[in-house]
Amino acid sequence: MRYLLFSYLPVVQRERGLLISGLFHWREVFQGEVGAPSFERLGEYDIVHLNFTSTSLALVGDLAQACHRFPKTKLVVNIDFAVDLWGESLPFPSLLLRELDKADLLFHVEPRGAELLSLALRRPVFCIPHPVDTEAISRVQLFTEKLSVVSSIVHRYDAAHSEAWMLMRGLQEEGLDFQTRCILCDATPDEEILRRVRSEFSQGSTWTNDYQDYLSRLAESMVVFDSCNLSTFGRVVAECAALCIPVVGHDCVYASRELYPDLTFSRFEVKKKIAALSGLLNSPALYRSVTIEAYRRLATLFSYEAAKRRFLAALGVEETAPKMAGNGVNFDDLPQSRDKTRVGAFA
């Protein structure tokens, strides 16, 4: 099956064995191509996959018209930005729906967006998160020294950090001995945000555009609070699960609901979050069980194999090729190779 990720953007390549989580992993899942060939060549592919953005509205119709000239070629369109932001980026919903309806297959990376689109279009819209390279990410923490640090993730589209500050303050009042850190996620450095949060966390704030460095800083953490308050898949949560780090997060984030259901709350339920974090930090047995179960569910739901199964099932295609190599999980080794060193930090 020949796969094309149709994109005018430069191809994002692996660096030191890592590829930043998100869209470009589909190329590796299908061993396909990325680019924008002439429309006359689209018939060479079985799948033409477009990542929809507000600037690609007209492109959907053009690609659909070109693909439908070739009986075997299917146009797949995914939407991966939060439904909370649709009003800002897509002020004309009727035009949006008209264009999206031209695709052979539509999917959103989280279920609430998929459900809303399906309701509006009166057709199936699937939930298929972008693949997570569980194995490559998990290797990072094997070579990272564990610190007594609780990290808070602040996102570029929501620079508010008041809840994170209250959460960290509440944990310190519990008498737990740890440092606090703020990590700005996937953002260009905003000096105003850096200035505001630097003095409020004992290890200050950190920002990096190097993916391995970002994962290493995550891996140093004992636990993570993800401040995301939009309806998203939750890339940070999935990466933490691959690193065997518990995440306290919000119930609007798909990965939080699936991977850490007992650590997922509504915004500003600070007391509940403090109690959950305190329980983890005081109980190595609970910590171990939470991290192992999250890793298991990550591999089952969001790995390369899981993503490919969802994608092909949505297309109505049965996979006949052998299982993919390089993204499996050896659960028998997990407590020893990944989790034992982390739990030992409590001793």
Disulfide bonds with the S-S distance in Angstrom:
none
